[in-house]
Amino acid sequence: MKVRSSLRSLARMPGAQVVRRRGRIYVINKKNPRFTGRQKG
């Protein structure tokens, strides 16, 4: 999982979903788990 200040590049990948959990923003990618990430905060 990558931790970034901006998830825009990860959110553009095919199969990516942007989810908010516990005040943090996550990108979940089941097609390619390498591009899964969490935003700082």
Kinemage of the C-alpha trace (Angstrom):
@kinemage 1
@onewidth
@group {chain A} dominant
@subgroup {mainchain}
@vectorlist {calphas} color= white
{ca met a 1} P 0.000 0.000 0.000
{ca lys a 2} L 1.260 3.448 -0.891
{ca val a 3} L 0.720 6.425 1.422
{ca arg a 4} L 0.486 9.691 -0.495
{ca ser a 5} L -0.636 13.266 -0.124
{ca ser a 6} L -2.632 12.986 -3.361
{ca leu a 7} L -4.326 9.830 -4.638
{ca arg a 8} L -5.353 11.205 -7.996
{ca ser a 9} L -2.824 9.138 -9.952
{ca leu a 10} L -3.877 5.915 -8.199
{ca ala a 11} L -7.581 6.652 -8.651
{ca arg a 12} L -7.177 6.711 -12.444
{ca met a 13} L -6.000 3.101 -12.652
{ca pro a 14} L -8.451 0.537 -14.076
{ca gly a 15} L -10.384 -1.217 -11.328
{ca ala a 16} L -9.737 1.461 -8.692
{ca gln a 17} L -12.362 2.481 -6.124
{ca val a 18} L -12.079 5.520 -3.840
{ca val a 19} L -13.438 4.814 -0.342
{ca arg a 20} L -13.614 6.901 2.848
{ca arg a 21} L -13.055 5.005 6.101
{ca arg a 22} L -12.464 6.493 9.565
{ca gly a 23} L -11.727 9.909 8.088
{ca arg a 24} L -9.042 8.579 5.747
{ca ile a 25} L -9.308 8.206 1.992
{ca tyr a 26} L -8.356 4.834 0.512
{ca val a 27} L -7.988 3.624 -3.042
{ca ile a 28} L -8.813 -0.071 -3.330
{ca asn a 29} L -7.799 -1.935 -6.465
{ca lys a 30} L -8.722 -5.606 -6.691
{ca lys a 31} L -7.554 -5.990 -10.298
{ca asn a 32} L -4.047 -4.764 -9.499
{ca pro a 33} L -3.419 -4.615 -5.703
{ca arg a 34} L -0.091 -2.877 -6.295
{ca phe a 35} L -2.059 0.331 -6.905
{ca thr a 36} L -3.821 0.354 -3.553
{ca gly a 37} L -3.224 3.409 -1.368
{ca arg a 38} L -4.131 5.545 1.602
{ca gln a 39} L -4.097 9.311 1.896
{ca lys a 40} L -2.416 10.934 4.881
{ca gly a 41} L -4.714 12.505 7.428
